[in-house]
Amino acid sequence: MPASPCAATAATRYLTETPMSISQHVCLSMRIRCATTATNPKLKPAQKQLAIEPKQTSPQPTGQVKAARGGGLLNDPSLQSTWSHRAWVASGCTAMLISLAKAITTTTTATHLWLEPALAGMVGYFLADLGSGIYHWGIDNYGSATTPVFGAQIEAFEGHHKWPWTITRRQFANNLHALARAVTIAVLPIDLTCDNPSLLVFVGVCSSCIMFSQQFHAWAHCTKSKLPRIVVALQDLGVLVSRSQHAAHHRPPYNNNYCIVSGVWNSFLDQHKVFEALEMVLFIQLGVRPRSWSEPSFKWTEETLPSSSQNPVH
């Protein structure tokens, strides 16, 4: 073991104070010097300690509640309108208004000449409701997310059945832009080439009902207290699809009340089993089974609205 500083000091004092011969002094001094200058044994390197850093976690965003499909959020950008959405809705409204304005300007002031365009408008209104039901039935029962052209709509309706309240959180243009794009593409050529007022009124009314059907659909999912009075009145009169009527579509067996404009066709179609007959024809001819013939899978079964949900985004 190496000599400590205290021991070396004591030895030096002993040499100076104790009488002895020169040879004894030299010999003892050499021993003490060797003892005090002895190299320390090589120390082992200090072992490195493993540093464990705390896991970095990103802070959770505040004011966001999970509610939409795929873990979406109530203020998820997928529920908000973009400028592209607004542009398509504006173009769809423009195409619809051009049809109606052109019909008015090409119709004379004679009373009897207004009857035919008015009837054409009524036909457009009723056919829009029927068309919404047929389309809704097809999307609900056939195809998948990978189906060409309609895959995105099928996936969206699947998510709507699982989380139906999210449609009330979608902003206006976000909810309508897909239909507005279809209306723009289909109606503008008719506006530019047609001068028949009855046809123009039919196209204008039918296309507007189709484009706004998703908004009528969203209102059918809202509580009465959150709707404008005029909307509640129109629902009660049967002009727009009612909340109670559409609620039946989201209850088992999920195979009725498909129409979402006014719902005027729902009773006739359900009582006469029109869609069931179409399903049987498609099964016999093509061997394709509709989803309504099977127990609904978890993808189409409604989940409960989170208790911490926020107010809808309008």
Disulfide bonds with the S-S distance in Angstrom:
none
